[in-house]
Structure formats: C-alpha cells, structure tokens
Amino acid sequence: MRIAMIGAGYVGLVSGACLADFGHDVVCIDRDPTKIAALEQGRMPIYEPGLESLVADNVRQGRLSFRTELREAVAGADAVFIAVGTPSRRGDGFADLSFVHDAAREIAGALSGYTVVVTKSTVPVGTGDEVERIIRETVSQAEFAVVSNPEFLREGAAIGDFKRPDRIVVGTEDPRAEAVMREVYRPLYLNASPILVTGRRTAELTKYAANAFLAAKITFINEMADLCEAVGADVQQVARGIGLDGRIGTKFLHAGPGYGGSCFPKDTLALAKTAQDHGMPLRIVETVVAVNDQRKRAMARKVIRACGGSVRGKTIALLGLTFKPDTDDMREAPSLAIAAGLQDGGAKVRAYDPEGIEQARPLLPAVSFAEDAYSCAEGADAVVIVTEWNAFRALDLKRLHMAMRTPVLVDLRNIYDPAIAAQHGFAYQGVGRSAGTASTSEA
Ligand code: UDX
C-alpha cells in the first residue's frame, strides 16, 4: 500500500516508520523544513528508543521518505493519515484543530482517485465529519472516505505499542475504506491484534474515554497514596491487592507526582469541554483534572515538609525532569510545578535528567543543571526523585549520602525500599508509604 503520513511528530513519525516496516511505501510529510532536513540526514526530532534505527532501516530499503510538500505523495496514496498536533486551545481547553483543518484543505487539493483519509491525531467527536465537509467543499467530485483510527501508543514504548497493540480501532461505515484499513494493518491482524470496527464518532470518543479512564485510575491511586500516608498504610501493597482483581488490573496503579505528558492533561480537558458543550458534564473527569493539577504543586510542599518545613537558602537536587522516563518530553511534566514551588519557597534548585535537559533548560531558567545524579546531589539538602529513569533505580546510596549536606531522600516514584534507604542513613519519604515499611512481598 502507498501511504502518506501528514505530520512528523511523535505519532506521525512512529506510525510512518512502523507502517514502512510492515512493508508499505510511506512518505512522511511535515511543513517544517528543518525537521525534514534533519530526518533526511537520519537525525530524529524526538528521543524515542529504537526509532532512529527503524527509520534508517526503512529509508535504506526505500520504503520510507520525507517531504515538505504533500501534493505528490497524497496523489499517489491509497491512504492519507493525518497525524498533526491538536494542542489545547488557550483559555477553554478545547483541542485546537487548526492544523487538522489545514491538512484537510491541502489534502483535498491533491486527491486523485479513491483515497482513504485517516485521522490519527486525537480529535474531538465530530472532527471526522468536519474533515469530510472541508474536503467535499474544496473538491466536490473527490472520491474519498474519512476514517477515524486513533493511536494509543505511549511515549518511550511507542514502537512496541504500535507493533503489538492491544487493539486497533477503526471508525468507518464505508466497507471500501474498512477493506483498505484492514490491508494497512494486515501484518498485525496476523499477530491476532483485534480490529474493532465502529462508527466514526464512536472511534473518536473511544480514544478520549481510554485516556480519561487511565488518568482517573492514576488519580485514584494518587489519592489513595495520600490516605495511606495519613493512616499508616502502604499504597504499593494496596495497589497490588486491588490490581490482582482481574476486574481492576495491575497496570496504571503506580502512585506518583501526578500525570503529565502530551496526552492525558490535554485530552481530559478536551473531553470535559466536549461533554459540557453537549450539556452532559463529566464530573469524574473534571475532578480528575483538578486533583491532578493540585497534586503537582502539592509535591513541592511535600519536599518542603521533608526538609523540616522550610527550604529557604537550601539546595534541592531534582533527579529526572521529563514527564516519564525514556523520553525527552517536558510537556506538563510535574518537575515544572515542583521546581517552581521549591523556588517560591526560597530554594536553589539543581537538576539532572538523562535525556531532557535540552528541552528543560528554557522552561526552567532559574534551575542549574548537573552532569549526572551524583554531581547533582553534591552539597544538596535533599534529593528528589521526580522521574523513574532506570539510571536512578540502582544509585550507589553510600556515594549519594556522602555527596549530600543533609541526607533527605524524597522518592516521588517509590523506586527505593524505605528500609534500605533508612539503613543507608537517609531520612526517606516515598509516596503513600511510611518510612521503614517493607516493599511488597508475595510469599
Ligand atoms: C498516554 C497513553 O498511555 C497512550 O495510550 C496515549 O496514546 C497517549 O497518552 P503517554 O502520555 O506517552 O501515553 O505515557 P503514559 O505511560 O501513559 O504515562 C502518562 C503519565 O502518567 C506519566 O506522567 C506517567 O508518569 C503517569 N503515570 C502512568 C503514573 O503516574 N502512574 C502510572 O501508574 C502510570
């Protein structure tokens, strides 16, 4: 199949490279000439494990190429994927669809022969109808179908998620478009990944419902963590205890500093807005958004408490800045609110992140950056683990302790055993467990 992928961001680039790897001919198109020039030289605009070699392999084998101009690629394509950004609109939280609408107009002008136009970006319910209307208004004679095919990949695990999805959702009522989509995903179908064919609006809503549910699950366990701290229980054991119930499931029950990233914060807001616009407010989702926003700032207060009630004049070392490991993405990262809260309290903040420093620097102008975890901790009054990078999971605690002025360890991802941290002389604070509680045992 010949595929045009509009947008070479996270979703577009990963999807394009994976579809090429399935054996399709893929052209990735992005308006940004610098991005395309870099990609042509094999340089990735984002950090995603495995992406660089996947792109290089498929470029070498002639199945993947990059362009700034979509006309030629769209004219020759069986399927055109729209994978452009849908940021939150300033002020009301609704998804800004101007990039999607622009793409629809440009695609319309280039269509030739029956083409399936696929929205892969996360778009509010009804956007497929809009895209269809825009194309129809631009070229009344065009032969096309607009399909919703939301992407569920996670940053840092994007290639694996694309190639081994739990399910593929295809929203269309056009049998010809369905056949094209089944052909696009045939390699996965052979792997027995279920394809769920639904109406277009249902597919669009499914993506938001999935993200909102996961965001709610995380927020639920985060609130449970606070209660655990208050009553002297251990949230990790509570999570295990409820997660082993097959109806609940063990995933997405890690308590932490609140969710961030490019999807959950934006999509929960957009869903709440859609619901309000339809006179059907989603009170659970609205509460999740509010609780998660407050939590990030509350984490700074937690650090301040761990430092005896004040951080004025103290140096606080933050380990991990990105919203999760294995990405350089700083969007809505809890570290931003935590650093701000500590600075407002008079602290000097120093930070280290294995991949995110370049992205973090402009967002954290008053923070100084270290070369590694130990130099970050040098002379610090507290070390705060903000993101659970593998590099922080097995730190030499003796060396860390020696580097610090005061051995306070605030572990916002619960990657250390409180008892072991205490044995090394740390005043340890995790999330939802009291110092000295042993980690889960399932003997
Ligand atoms: C998410 C969805 O998982 C994915 O399906 C969708 O396509 C895009 O949004 P992503 O944002 O890349 O993916 O990362 P994810 O691993 O889901 O983590 C999101 C946030 O939740 C991170 O800040 C992470 O630290 C937090 N999280 C996740 C927790 O705090 N606890 C958990 O148990 C899981």
Boltz pocket constraint, residues with backbone or C-beta under 6 A from the ligand:
constraints:
  - pocket:
      binder: B
      contacts: [[A, 151], [A, 152], [A, 153], [A, 154], [A, 155], [A, 156], [A, 211], [A, 214], [A, 218], [A, 251], [A, 252], [A, 253], [A, 254], [A, 255], [A, 256], [A, 257], [A, 258], [A, 259], [A, 260], [A, 261], [A, 262], [A, 263], [A, 264], [A, 323], [A, 324]]
      max_distance: 6.0
